[in-house]
Amino acid sequence: MMLRIGLRFHRTGMIATAAIGGLNGMLQSLGFKAIVGNSEAARQQFGLQMQVLGRQVSYLVPLPVHPETLAGYVQWRVFGFFPLIFGFWALMAGSGVIRGDEERGLLELWLASPISRARLTAARSGAFIIAVSGAIVVACVLTAFGANAAASPVPIDGLLADGAALLALTAACFGIALLIAQFADSRRVAAGVSAIVLLGLFLLNSFGRTLDGLARVRGISPFFYSDRVNGLSPGGHVDWVSTIELALAALVLIVLAGIAFARRDLGSGLVRRRPVERPPVTEASRNPLLRVPLLATIYEQRVGLLAWMLSIALLALFMTSLAKSLADLVNSIPVFRAYVAGQADLNRAVISAFWFGTLPLLLAVFAITQVSRWTAEETDGRLEMVLSQPAARWRVALEREGALLVATTLIATVGSLVTFWAADAQGISLGVGPIVLATALLLPFGLTFGSLGAALAGWIPRATVLLLSGYAVVAYFLTQLAPLFRWPGWVENVSVFYLYGTPLTTGVYWTGFWILVAVIGIGMTVGLWSFQRRDIGR
């Protein structure tokens, strides 16, 4: 019974992740020839260029092995990014399967049935693993279909090995988030801490690929063991021992989470701070930021916001420092030259294409986390407390959007300032006007995700985060795949990333700007209308 309930809860995540992974694998396979060309010389040249590029982006994906072949390219370009996609799903699921059920009041109902906590943990974990297995199977089948359609079949045994390693890695990430959730006192805290831990483990493995100091401790990260499997690449390595070790680690983490769950009280974490007696407070806080509703929301999440600003600043510094080397690489690769065609200053064009192509994706992730926060406020009762003050619903909805706009402004401004400074230190002139324009247009971009989230939350709150995440991934890949397949212009306009344009080098894309404004207006109107009419919690 619990297994069926768990599968229902993971149904939306399974469909969204399978669609994202499968379409990405199939389209990348079909577009390989358009990227590489047909001659053997072009393939070999492309392979050498991808080896160079692979070292530049090793902080994100493993180093490529024979990327001049379709199988090697798919291994690097598709399965190299799968840990990010499936790891994010594992993070959200692991921090929510127990804590989320508890905050919704379902856990007390299930435990009263009666059902043991160990059995509940096993059922919820088993349901997630079954859902992940289904998503991976779909992704692998569609990838193989695309390779066969491109007349370059991939090895089935290598595909199975990659799928097994991805399943073990996803289960391990789920186990880490599930264990952390037993120490936290809310789903929100569990998700935040789990994100920090998993990001740290990911970066430890990523930077350990090229830094000798970190290479010695890469074995701490579960991502290290999935890196050891690249079965699709010609001459690649299939390490079943590493996959089994990762699967056993996932099992141990889930068991430890079950033990911790059995030992803690409902509504609290396993480790609780000792109560401290303090004199009663009868006066309101004198903090002026708490007196303004919009600023109060920003102050409440100040630690997370500072973490985002610091992370964006460091990433902007790192990617801008690579501008000149990337410009030399882009200049030697015909496919990449198409992205910066007609640009006089290649260094500036590279910063526009690579950093201002990545920053919108990061802001989309931030906006989605804010939408997740909005939906969580309903399940944990915070929204009811706010509305009982009393506060008008329209005011709460507008304050949410306003807080998102302010936070997006802070993050984007910090990233742009660091980019401007780092580029100027290398002798690259970006210009004050263009970078201000590129930053300003990020504000309606981020607000677009907030308005879409508000609209979706009024109709399907449980699936809002996954649907927004799925759209963000599909829209991001559309900007890369549409030019390769020469799809019509209206397909590109479906992508919010394409609507943002390249303001650093080409100015405002006015068609895209007005579409974004229209989406914001419609989304906020629909979201406000549904928020006013529906019952809280439904």
C-alpha positions as CSV (number, residue, x, y, z in Angstrom):
1,M,0.0,0.0,0.0
2,M,2.7,2.5,1.0
3,L,4.7,1.6,-2.0
4,R,1.8,2.5,-4.3
5,I,1.3,5.8,-2.5
6,G,5.0,6.6,-2.8
7,L,4.9,5.9,-6.5
8,R,2.0,8.3,-6.9
9,F,4.0,11.0,-5.2
10,H,7.0,10.4,-7.5
11,R,4.9,10.1,-10.7
12,T,5.3,13.7,-11.8
13,G,9.0,13.7,-11.0
14,M,9.5,10.5,-13.0
15,I,7.7,11.8,-16.0
16,A,9.5,15.2,-16.0
17,T,12.9,13.7,-15.5
18,A,12.4,11.0,-18.0
19,A,11.2,13.5,-20.6
20,I,14.1,15.9,-19.9
21,G,16.8,13.2,-20.0
22,G,15.3,11.2,-22.9
23,L,14.7,14.2,-25.2
24,N,18.2,15.6,-24.4
25,G,19.8,12.3,-25.3
26,M,17.8,11.8,-28.4
27,L,18.3,15.3,-29.8
28,Q,22.0,15.4,-29.0
29,S,22.4,12.1,-30.9
30,L,20.4,13.3,-33.9
31,G,22.3,16.6,-34.0
32,F,25.8,15.0,-33.8
33,K,26.3,14.9,-37.6
34,A,25.2,18.5,-37.9
35,I,27.8,19.5,-35.4
36,V,30.7,17.4,-36.5
37,G,30.3,17.0,-40.3
38,N,30.7,13.9,-42.4
39,S,34.5,13.7,-43.3
40,E,36.9,11.8,-41.1
41,A,39.3,14.8,-41.0
42,A,36.5,17.0,-39.6
43,R,35.7,14.4,-37.0
44,Q,39.2,14.1,-35.8
45,Q,39.6,17.9,-35.7
46,F,36.4,18.2,-33.7
47,G,37.6,15.5,-31.3
48,L,40.8,17.4,-30.6
49,Q,38.9,20.7,-30.1
50,M,36.4,19.0,-27.7
51,Q,39.3,17.6,-25.7
52,V,40.6,21.2,-25.2
53,L,37.1,22.4,-24.3
54,G,36.6,19.5,-22.0
55,R,39.5,20.6,-19.8
56,Q,38.0,24.1,-19.7
57,V,34.6,22.9,-18.4
58,S,35.8,20.0,-16.3
59,Y,34.3,21.8,-13.3
60,L,30.9,20.7,-14.7
61,V,31.3,17.4,-16.6
62,P,33.9,14.6,-16.8
63,L,36.7,14.8,-19.3
64,P,35.6,13.5,-22.8
65,V,36.9,10.2,-24.2
66,H,36.8,10.0,-28.0
67,P,34.2,12.7,-28.5
68,E,34.8,12.5,-32.2
69,T,32.5,9.5,-32.2
70,L,28.8,9.7,-31.5
71,A,29.0,7.3,-28.6
72,G,31.8,9.2,-27.0
73,Y,30.1,12.5,-27.6
74,V,26.8,11.3,-26.0
75,Q,28.8,9.9,-23.1
76,W,30.3,13.3,-22.5
77,R,27.5,15.7,-23.5
78,V,24.5,13.7,-22.3
79,F,25.5,11.4,-19.5
80,G,28.0,13.9,-18.2
81,F,25.1,16.2,-17.3
82,F,22.7,13.5,-16.1
83,P,24.1,13.5,-12.5
84,L,23.1,17.2,-12.2
85,I,19.5,16.5,-13.4
86,F,18.9,13.3,-11.4
87,G,20.9,14.6,-8.4
88,F,18.5,17.6,-8.2
89,W,15.5,15.3,-8.2
90,A,17.1,13.2,-5.5
91,L,17.8,16.3,-3.4
92,M,14.1,17.4,-3.6
93,A,12.8,13.9,-3.0
94,G,15.1,12.9,-0.2
95,S,14.4,16.1,1.8
96,G,10.7,15.7,1.2
97,V,9.6,12.0,1.5
98,I,9.6,12.0,5.3
99,R,9.8,15.7,6.2
100,G,7.3,16.8,3.5
101,D,4.8,14.1,4.6
102,E,5.3,15.1,8.2
103,E,4.6,18.8,7.5
104,R,1.5,17.9,5.5
105,G,0.1,15.9,8.4
106,L,0.2,12.6,6.5
107,L,2.9,10.9,8.6
108,E,0.8,10.8,11.8
109,L,-2.0,9.3,9.8
110,W,0.2,6.6,8.4
111,L,1.9,5.7,11.6
112,A,-1.5,5.4,13.3
113,S,-2.6,2.8,10.8
114,P,-0.3,1.2,12.3
115,I,2.9,0.9,10.2
116,S,6.4,0.8,11.5
117,R,8.8,3.6,10.8
118,A,11.3,1.2,9.3
119,R,8.7,-0.1,6.9
120,L,7.6,3.4,6.0
121,T,11.2,4.4,5.3
122,A,11.8,1.3,3.1
123,A,8.5,1.8,1.2
124,R,9.1,5.5,0.5
125,S,12.8,4.9,-0.5
126,G,11.8,1.9,-2.6
127,A,9.2,3.9,-4.5
128,F,11.7,6.6,-5.3
129,I,14.3,4.0,-6.6
130,I,11.6,2.4,-8.8
131,A,10.6,5.8,-10.2
132,V,14.3,6.7,-10.9
133,S,14.8,3.3,-12.6
134,G,11.8,4.0,-14.9
135,A,13.1,7.5,-15.7
136,I,16.6,6.1,-16.5
137,V,15.2,3.4,-18.7
138,V,13.2,5.9,-20.7
139,A,16.2,8.2,-21.1
140,C,18.5,5.3,-22.2
141,V,15.9,4.0,-24.7
142,L,15.3,7.4,-26.3
143,T,19.1,8.0,-26.4
144,A,19.6,4.7,-28.2
145,F,16.7,5.5,-30.6
146,G,18.4,8.8,-31.5
147,A,21.7,7.1,-32.1
148,N,20.1,4.4,-34.3
149,A,18.3,7.1,-36.3
150,A,21.7,8.8,-36.8
151,A,23.1,5.4,-38.1
152,S,25.6,5.2,-35.3
153,P,24.3,2.7,-32.7
154,V,25.7,2.9,-29.2
155,P,26.8,-0.3,-27.4
156,I,24.0,-1.7,-25.3
157,D,26.3,-3.1,-22.6
158,G,27.8,0.4,-22.1
159,L,24.4,2.0,-22.0
160,L,23.3,-0.5,-19.3
161,A,26.5,0.2,-17.3
162,D,26.0,4.0,-17.5
163,G,22.4,3.6,-16.5
164,A,23.3,1.4,-13.5
165,A,25.9,3.9,-12.3
166,L,23.4,6.8,-12.7
167,L,20.8,4.8,-10.7
168,A,23.4,4.1,-7.9
169,L,24.5,7.7,-7.8
170,T,20.9,9.0,-7.6
171,A,20.1,6.6,-4.8
172,A,23.2,7.8,-2.9
173,C,22.2,11.4,-3.3
174,F,18.7,10.5,-2.1
175,G,20.1,8.7,0.9
176,I,22.3,11.7,1.8
177,A,19.3,14.1,1.7
178,L,17.1,11.6,3.5
179,L,19.6,11.3,6.3
180,I,20.1,15.0,6.7
181,A,16.4,15.5,6.8
182,Q,16.2,13.5,10.0
183,F,18.5,16.0,11.8
184,A,16.7,19.1,10.5
185,D,13.5,20.4,12.0
186,S,11.8,21.3,8.7
187,R,11.8,20.4,5.0
188,R,13.1,23.8,4.1
189,V,16.2,23.5,6.3
190,A,16.7,19.9,5.2
191,A,16.7,21.0,1.5
192,G,19.0,23.9,2.1
193,V,21.6,21.9,4.0
194,S,21.4,19.0,1.6
195,A,21.9,21.3,-1.3
196,I,25.1,22.7,0.3
197,V,26.4,19.2,1.1
198,L,25.7,17.8,-2.4
199,L,27.1,20.8,-4.1
200,G,30.2,20.6,-2.0
201,L,30.6,16.9,-2.9
202,F,30.0,17.6,-6.5
203,L,32.6,20.4,-6.6
204,L,35.1,18.3,-4.7
205,N,34.9,15.7,-7.4
206,S,34.8,18.2,-10.3
207,F,37.8,20.2,-9.2
208,G,39.6,17.0,-8.2
209,R,39.7,16.1,-11.9
210,T,42.4,18.7,-12.5
211,L,43.7,19.7,-9.0
212,D,46.2,17.2,-7.5
213,G,45.4,18.4,-4.0
214,L,41.7,17.5,-4.2
215,A,42.3,14.4,-6.3
216,R,43.5,12.6,-3.2
217,V,40.2,13.0,-1.4
218,R,37.8,12.6,-4.4
219,G,36.8,9.2,-3.0
220,I,34.6,11.0,-0.4
221,S,32.3,12.2,-3.1
222,P,29.7,9.8,-4.6
223,F,30.1,11.6,-7.9
224,F,33.6,10.2,-8.1
225,Y,32.4,6.6,-8.4
226,S,29.9,7.4,-11.2
227,D,32.8,9.2,-13.1
228,R,34.6,5.9,-13.2
229,V,32.0,4.5,-15.6
230,N,32.0,5.7,-19.2
231,G,30.8,2.6,-21.0
232,L,29.6,4.3,-24.1
233,S,32.9,5.8,-25.1
234,P,35.1,3.7,-27.4
235,G,37.7,2.2,-25.1
236,G,35.8,3.5,-22.1
237,H,36.0,2.0,-18.7
238,V,33.1,0.1,-17.0
239,D,33.8,-0.3,-13.3
240,W,31.1,-2.5,-11.8
241,V,32.9,-2.5,-8.5
242,S,32.5,1.2,-8.1
243,T,28.8,1.0,-9.1
244,I,28.2,-1.8,-6.5
245,E,30.1,0.2,-3.8
246,L,28.0,3.3,-4.6
247,A,24.8,1.2,-4.4
248,L,25.9,-0.3,-1.0
249,A,26.7,3.2,0.2
250,A,23.2,4.3,-0.8
251,L,21.7,1.4,1.1
252,V,23.7,2.2,4.2
253,L,22.6,5.8,4.1
254,I,18.9,4.9,3.8
255,V,19.3,2.4,6.7
256,L,20.9,5.1,8.8
257,A,18.2,7.5,7.9
258,G,15.6,4.9,9.0
259,I,17.4,4.5,12.3
260,A,17.5,8.2,12.9
261,F,13.8,8.5,11.9
262,A,12.9,5.8,14.5
263,R,14.8,7.6,17.2
264,R,13.6,11.2,16.8
265,D,10.3,12.8,17.8
266,L,7.8,13.9,15.2
267,G,8.1,17.6,14.5
268,S,11.7,17.9,15.6
269,G,15.2,16.9,14.5
270,L,17.3,14.1,15.9
271,V,19.6,16.6,17.5
272,R,17.9,19.3,19.4
273,R,19.4,22.3,21.0
274,R,19.0,22.6,24.8
275,P,16.2,25.0,25.8
276,V,17.6,28.2,27.2
277,E,15.6,30.2,29.7
278,R,15.3,33.9,28.7
279,P,13.2,36.7,30.0
280,P,9.9,37.0,28.2
281,V,9.7,39.5,25.4
282,T,6.5,41.6,25.2
283,E,7.6,44.2,22.7
284,A,7.9,43.9,18.9
285,S,11.4,43.7,17.4
286,R,13.0,47.1,16.7
287,N,14.6,45.8,13.5
288,P,13.4,48.3,10.9
289,L,13.7,45.7,8.1
290,L,11.0,43.6,9.8
291,R,8.5,46.5,9.7
292,V,8.4,46.5,5.9
293,P,6.7,43.4,4.5
294,L,8.8,43.2,1.4
295,L,12.1,43.7,3.2
296,A,11.0,41.3,5.9
297,T,10.9,38.5,3.4
298,I,14.4,39.4,2.2
299,Y,15.7,39.6,5.8
300,E,14.2,36.2,6.6
301,Q,16.3,34.5,3.9
302,R,19.4,36.7,4.2
303,V,21.8,33.8,4.8
304,G,20.7,31.9,1.8
305,L,20.7,35.1,-0.3
306,L,24.2,35.9,0.8
307,A,25.3,32.4,-0.1
308,W,23.8,32.8,-3.6
309,M,25.5,36.2,-4.1
310,L,28.9,34.8,-3.0
311,S,28.5,31.7,-5.2
312,I,27.6,33.8,-8.2
313,A,30.5,36.2,-7.6
314,L,33.0,33.4,-7.5
315,L,31.6,31.7,-10.5
316,A,31.6,35.0,-12.5
317,L,35.2,35.5,-11.5
318,F,36.2,32.0,-12.6
319,M,34.3,32.0,-15.9
320,T,35.4,35.5,-16.9
321,S,39.0,34.6,-16.2
322,L,38.7,31.9,-18.9
323,A,37.4,34.4,-21.5
324,K,40.6,34.8,-23.5
325,S,41.4,31.1,-23.6
326,L,37.8,30.3,-24.6
327,A,37.9,33.0,-27.3
328,D,40.9,31.3,-28.8
329,L,39.1,27.9,-28.7
330,V,35.9,29.3,-30.1
331,N,37.8,30.9,-33.0
332,S,39.2,27.5,-34.0
333,I,35.8,25.6,-33.9
334,P,33.4,26.4,-36.8
335,V,30.4,25.2,-34.8
336,F,31.1,27.6,-31.9
337,R,32.0,30.5,-34.2
338,A,28.3,30.4,-35.3
339,Y,27.3,31.5,-31.8
340,V,29.5,34.6,-32.1
341,A,29.3,35.3,-35.8
342,G,29.6,39.0,-36.7
343,Q,31.1,40.1,-33.4
344,A,34.1,42.3,-33.7
345,D,35.3,41.8,-30.1
346,L,35.5,38.0,-29.7
347,N,36.4,38.2,-26.0
348,R,33.4,40.3,-25.3
349,A,31.2,37.9,-27.4
350,V,32.5,34.9,-25.5
351,I,31.6,36.5,-22.1
352,S,28.2,37.2,-23.5
353,A,27.7,33.7,-24.9
354,F,29.1,31.7,-22.0
355,W,28.7,33.7,-18.8
356,F,25.5,35.7,-19.7
357,G,24.3,32.4,-21.1
358,T,24.9,30.6,-17.8
359,L,23.8,33.4,-15.4
360,P,20.1,33.3,-16.6
361,L,20.0,29.6,-16.0
362,L,21.3,30.1,-12.4
363,L,18.7,32.9,-11.8
364,A,16.0,30.5,-13.1
365,V,17.2,27.9,-10.5
366,F,17.0,30.6,-7.8
367,A,13.5,31.7,-8.9
368,I,12.3,28.1,-8.8
369,T,13.6,27.7,-5.3
370,Q,11.6,30.8,-4.3
371,V,8.5,29.2,-5.9
372,S,9.2,26.1,-3.9
373,R,9.3,28.2,-0.8
374,W,5.9,29.7,-1.7
375,T,4.3,26.2,-2.1
376,A,6.0,25.0,1.1
377,E,4.5,27.9,3.1
378,E,1.0,26.4,2.5
379,T,1.9,22.9,3.6
380,D,3.7,24.0,6.8
381,G,1.0,26.4,7.9
382,R,3.0,29.6,7.6
383,L,0.6,31.1,5.0
384,E,-2.4,30.6,7.2
385,M,-0.6,32.5,10.0
386,V,0.2,35.4,7.6
387,L,-3.3,35.7,6.3
388,S,-4.8,35.6,9.8
389,Q,-3.1,38.9,10.8
390,P,-5.2,39.8,8.7
391,A,-3.5,40.4,5.4
392,A,-5.1,40.6,2.0
393,R,-4.2,37.8,-0.4
394,W,-3.4,40.1,-3.2
395,R,-0.9,41.9,-1.0
396,V,0.9,38.6,-0.1
397,A,1.1,37.6,-3.7
398,L,2.5,40.9,-4.8
399,E,5.0,40.9,-1.9
400,R,6.3,37.5,-3.0
401,E,6.9,38.8,-6.5
402,G,8.5,41.9,-5.2
403,A,10.8,40.0,-2.9
404,L,11.8,37.8,-5.9
405,L,12.5,40.9,-7.9
406,V,14.7,42.5,-5.2
407,A,16.6,39.3,-4.6
408,T,17.2,38.8,-8.4
409,T,18.4,42.3,-8.6
410,L,21.0,41.8,-5.9
411,I,22.3,38.5,-7.3
412,A,22.5,39.8,-10.9
413,T,24.1,43.0,-9.8
414,V,26.8,41.2,-7.9
415,G,27.5,38.9,-10.8
416,S,27.7,41.7,-13.3
417,L,30.0,43.9,-11.1
418,V,32.5,41.0,-10.7
419,T,32.3,40.2,-14.4
420,F,33.0,43.9,-15.3
421,W,35.9,44.0,-12.9
422,A,37.4,40.7,-13.9
423,A,37.1,41.6,-17.6
424,D,38.7,45.0,-17.1
425,A,41.6,43.3,-15.3
426,Q,42.3,41.3,-18.5
427,G,42.0,44.3,-20.7
428,I,38.6,43.4,-22.1
429,S,36.3,46.4,-22.4
430,L,32.6,45.5,-21.8
431,G,31.3,49.0,-21.5
432,V,29.2,50.3,-18.7
433,G,26.1,50.8,-20.8
434,P,26.0,47.3,-22.3
435,I,26.6,45.5,-19.0
436,V,23.9,47.6,-17.2
437,L,21.5,46.7,-20.0
438,A,22.4,43.0,-19.8
439,T,21.8,43.1,-16.0
440,A,18.6,45.1,-16.2
441,L,17.0,42.6,-18.6
442,L,17.7,39.8,-16.2
443,L,15.1,41.2,-13.9
444,P,12.1,40.5,-16.1
445,F,13.7,37.2,-17.0
446,G,13.7,36.1,-13.3
447,L,10.3,37.5,-12.7
448,T,8.9,35.4,-15.6
449,F,9.6,32.2,-13.7
450,G,8.0,33.7,-10.6
451,S,4.8,34.6,-12.5
452,L,4.7,31.2,-14.1
453,G,5.2,29.6,-10.7
454,A,2.4,31.7,-9.2
455,A,0.0,30.7,-12.0
456,L,0.9,27.0,-11.8
457,A,0.7,26.9,-8.0
458,G,-2.9,27.9,-8.2
459,W,-3.8,24.9,-10.2
460,I,-1.3,22.1,-9.5
461,P,0.8,23.1,-6.5
462,R,2.5,19.8,-6.0
463,A,3.8,19.6,-9.5
464,T,4.7,23.3,-9.9
465,V,8.4,23.0,-9.0
466,L,8.9,20.0,-11.2
467,L,7.1,21.5,-14.2
468,L,9.1,24.8,-13.9
469,S,12.3,22.8,-13.6
470,G,11.4,20.8,-16.6
471,Y,10.6,23.9,-18.7
472,A,13.8,25.6,-17.6
473,V,15.9,22.6,-18.8
474,V,14.0,22.2,-22.1
475,A,14.1,25.9,-22.8
476,Y,17.9,26.0,-22.1
477,F,18.6,23.2,-24.5
478,L,16.3,24.7,-27.2
479,T,18.7,27.7,-27.5
480,Q,21.4,25.2,-28.4
481,L,19.5,22.7,-30.5
482,A,17.2,25.0,-32.5
483,P,20.0,26.5,-34.6
484,L,21.5,23.1,-35.3
485,F,18.3,21.6,-36.6
486,R,17.2,24.8,-38.3
487,W,13.9,24.8,-36.5
488,P,11.5,27.7,-37.2
489,G,11.8,31.0,-35.3
490,W,8.6,30.4,-33.2
491,V,10.3,27.3,-31.6
492,E,13.1,29.5,-30.4
493,N,10.6,32.0,-29.0
494,V,9.2,29.3,-26.8
495,S,12.5,29.4,-24.8
496,V,12.7,32.2,-22.2
497,F,16.5,32.1,-22.6
498,Y,16.2,33.0,-26.3
499,L,13.8,35.8,-25.4
500,Y,16.4,37.3,-23.1
501,G,18.8,37.5,-26.1
502,T,22.4,38.7,-26.0
503,P,22.1,42.3,-24.8
504,L,25.8,42.6,-24.0
505,T,26.7,42.4,-27.7
506,T,23.5,43.0,-29.7
507,G,21.3,45.1,-27.5
508,V,17.7,44.5,-26.6
509,Y,15.8,41.8,-28.4
510,W,12.5,43.8,-28.4
511,T,10.3,41.0,-29.5
512,G,11.6,38.8,-26.7
513,F,11.3,41.6,-24.2
514,W,7.6,42.3,-25.0
515,I,6.8,38.5,-24.9
516,L,8.4,38.4,-21.4
517,V,6.4,41.3,-20.3
518,A,3.2,39.7,-21.6
519,V,4.0,36.4,-19.9
520,I,4.7,38.2,-16.6
521,G,1.4,40.1,-16.8
522,I,-0.7,37.0,-17.7
523,G,1.1,34.8,-15.2
524,M,0.6,37.2,-12.3
525,T,-3.0,37.9,-13.3
526,V,-3.8,34.1,-13.4
527,G,-1.8,33.5,-10.2
528,L,-3.5,36.3,-8.3
529,W,-7.0,35.2,-9.5
530,S,-6.5,31.6,-8.5
531,F,-4.9,32.6,-5.2
532,Q,-7.9,34.7,-4.3
533,R,-10.5,32.1,-5.2
534,R,-9.0,28.8,-4.0
535,D,-8.9,27.3,-0.5
536,I,-5.5,27.3,1.2
537,G,-3.8,23.9,1.0
538,R,-5.7,22.7,-2.1
